Amino acid sequence: MSATLCALLRGVNVNGVTIRMSELQSAFVDLGFAHVKTVLNTGNVVFSAAAPAPMPSLKAAAEAALSRRFAYDAHVFLRGADEIGDILKAAQSIPVPDGCHHYVLLCEDSSIPERLAVLFESVQRAPEERLIPRGREAFLLFPSGHCRHVRAVQKLDLQAVRAAVAVVVLWLAPGFVNWF
């Protein structure tokens, strides 16, 4: 029996880290995963893994292989198909004001969204900017045309938190869910 998983790679195709999706797909096939598909040019990969492989082992193997193959410090966030579905449902339950973007921050563990919320409250922001922690994720709303979320994270300047967070644009969600 296999499990459908999604690997969300932090920092791919930004800041000088360029990975062709065909090469990323090959890397996951070489790791022994099946039904490997990349999602647009996002650095997100949907694949099947033989059960009952533990998630921490899969994550460590993927990070080590990607770091070697693409010569960068790979950070991989793994979520199962059910978890992705739960994230999308949670996102849909959050009202988004007109003119705002809606992002989800995927975190390594459930303590990070709460830490982010405390830090978020300490920085100056527009009234419509919100950070909503939920489990291992946090939802971020901010006005269109502004990159305040980037400035807020830079102001927080907490390396351990920044390294443990991946930002996913939720406008990709409807198409993304079709990959499972």
C-alpha positions as CSV (number, residue, x, y, z in Angstrom):
1,M,0.0,0.0,0.0
2,S,1.3,3.5,-0.8
3,A,0.6,6.9,0.5
4,T,0.2,10.0,-1.6
5,L,2.4,12.8,-0.3
6,C,3.3,16.3,-1.2
7,A,6.8,17.7,-0.8
8,L,6.8,21.5,-0.6
9,L,10.3,22.8,-1.1
10,R,11.3,26.1,0.6
11,G,13.2,28.6,-1.5
12,V,13.0,27.0,-5.0
13,N,13.2,29.3,-8.0
14,V,13.9,32.3,-5.9
15,N,17.0,34.0,-4.6
16,G,19.2,32.3,-7.2
17,V,18.1,28.7,-6.5
18,T,16.8,27.6,-9.9
19,I,15.6,24.0,-10.3
20,R,14.0,22.8,-13.5
21,M,10.8,20.8,-12.7
22,S,11.9,17.9,-14.9
23,E,15.1,17.6,-12.9
24,L,13.2,17.8,-9.6
25,Q,10.8,15.1,-10.9
26,S,13.8,12.9,-11.8
27,A,15.4,13.5,-8.3
28,F,12.2,12.1,-6.7
29,V,12.0,9.2,-9.1
30,D,15.7,8.4,-8.3
31,L,14.8,8.4,-4.6
32,G,12.4,5.5,-5.4
33,F,9.1,7.3,-5.3
34,A,6.4,6.5,-7.8
35,H,3.7,8.6,-9.6
36,V,5.9,11.7,-9.3
37,K,4.4,15.0,-10.6
38,T,5.6,18.5,-10.1
39,V,3.1,21.3,-9.7
40,L,3.7,24.1,-12.2
41,N,7.0,25.8,-11.5
42,T,6.5,25.9,-7.7
43,G,9.0,23.4,-6.3
44,N,6.0,21.4,-5.1
45,V,6.0,17.7,-5.8
46,V,3.2,15.1,-5.5
47,F,4.3,11.5,-5.3
48,S,3.6,8.1,-3.8
49,A,5.7,6.5,-1.2
50,A,5.6,2.9,0.0
51,A,3.9,2.7,3.4
52,P,4.7,2.6,6.3
53,A,7.9,4.8,5.7
54,P,8.0,7.3,8.6
55,M,7.7,11.0,7.5
56,P,10.9,12.1,9.2
57,S,12.9,9.5,7.3
58,L,11.3,10.5,4.0
59,K,11.9,14.2,4.7
60,A,15.6,13.6,5.7
61,A,16.2,11.4,2.6
62,A,14.6,14.0,0.3
63,E,16.5,16.9,1.9
64,A,19.9,15.1,1.7
65,A,19.4,14.0,-1.9
66,L,18.2,17.4,-3.1
67,S,21.0,19.3,-1.3
68,R,23.6,17.0,-3.0
69,R,22.0,17.0,-6.4
70,F,21.2,20.8,-6.7
71,A,23.9,22.2,-4.4
72,Y,21.7,24.1,-2.1
73,D,20.5,23.8,1.5
74,A,17.2,22.0,0.8
75,H,14.2,22.4,3.2
76,V,11.3,20.0,2.5
77,F,7.9,20.2,4.1
78,L,6.0,16.9,3.7
79,R,2.2,16.7,4.0
80,G,-0.1,13.8,3.2
81,A,-3.0,14.2,0.8
82,D,-5.4,14.3,3.8
83,E,-3.4,17.0,5.4
84,I,-3.4,19.1,2.2
85,G,-7.2,18.7,2.1
86,D,-7.5,19.8,5.7
87,I,-5.3,22.9,5.0
88,L,-7.5,23.8,2.0
89,K,-10.7,23.4,4.1
90,A,-9.2,25.6,6.9
91,A,-8.2,28.2,4.3
92,Q,-11.7,28.3,2.9
93,S,-13.1,28.9,6.4
94,I,-11.2,32.2,6.7
95,P,-12.9,35.3,5.3
96,V,-10.5,37.2,3.0
97,P,-11.2,40.9,2.7
98,D,-11.4,42.3,-0.9
99,G,-8.0,43.4,-2.1
100,C,-6.0,41.0,0.1
101,H,-3.8,38.0,-0.6
102,H,-4.2,34.8,1.3
103,Y,-1.1,32.7,2.0
104,V,-0.5,29.6,4.2
105,L,2.7,29.2,6.1
106,L,3.7,25.5,6.5
107,C,5.7,25.0,9.6
108,E,7.9,22.2,11.0
109,D,5.9,21.8,14.2
110,S,2.9,23.2,15.9
111,S,4.9,25.5,18.2
112,I,6.1,27.7,15.4
113,P,2.7,29.2,14.3
114,E,2.1,30.3,17.9
115,R,5.6,31.8,18.1
116,L,4.9,33.6,14.8
117,A,1.6,34.9,16.1
118,V,3.3,36.5,19.1
119,L,6.1,38.0,16.9
120,F,3.5,39.2,14.3
121,E,1.7,41.1,17.0
122,S,4.9,42.9,17.8
123,V,5.5,44.5,14.4
124,Q,3.8,47.4,12.7
125,R,1.3,46.4,10.1
126,A,-1.9,47.5,8.2
127,P,-5.2,46.8,10.0
128,E,-6.2,44.1,7.4
129,E,-3.0,42.2,7.9
130,R,-3.7,39.1,9.9
131,L,-1.8,35.9,11.0
132,I,-4.1,33.0,12.1
133,P,-2.3,30.0,13.6
134,R,-3.9,26.6,13.1
135,G,-2.0,23.5,14.1
136,R,1.3,23.2,12.1
137,E,0.1,26.0,9.8
138,A,-0.6,29.7,9.9
139,F,-2.7,31.7,7.5
140,L,-1.5,35.1,6.5
141,L,-3.7,37.8,5.0
142,F,-2.2,41.0,3.7
143,P,-3.1,43.8,1.2
144,S,-2.5,43.2,-2.5
145,G,0.4,45.1,-3.9
146,H,2.3,45.1,-0.6
147,C,5.1,42.8,0.5
148,R,4.5,43.5,4.2
149,H,4.7,39.8,5.0
150,V,8.3,39.7,3.8
151,R,9.2,42.8,5.8
152,A,7.4,41.4,8.8
153,V,9.4,38.2,8.7
154,Q,12.6,40.2,8.1
155,K,11.7,42.4,11.1
156,L,11.2,39.3,13.2
157,D,14.7,38.2,12.2
158,L,14.4,34.9,14.0
159,Q,16.5,32.5,11.9
160,A,15.1,29.4,13.5
161,V,11.6,30.4,12.6
162,R,12.4,31.5,9.1
163,A,14.2,28.3,8.3
164,A,11.2,26.3,9.5
165,V,8.5,28.0,7.5
166,A,7.5,27.6,3.8
167,V,5.1,30.1,2.2
168,V,2.5,28.7,-0.2
169,V,0.3,30.9,-2.3
170,L,-3.3,29.8,-1.8
171,W,-4.5,31.0,-5.2
172,L,-2.8,27.9,-6.5
173,A,-4.9,25.7,-4.3
174,P,-7.8,24.9,-6.6
175,G,-5.5,23.6,-9.3
176,F,-3.1,22.1,-6.8
177,V,-5.8,19.9,-5.3
178,N,-6.4,18.3,-8.7
179,W,-2.8,16.9,-8.6
180,F,-3.8,14.3,-5.9
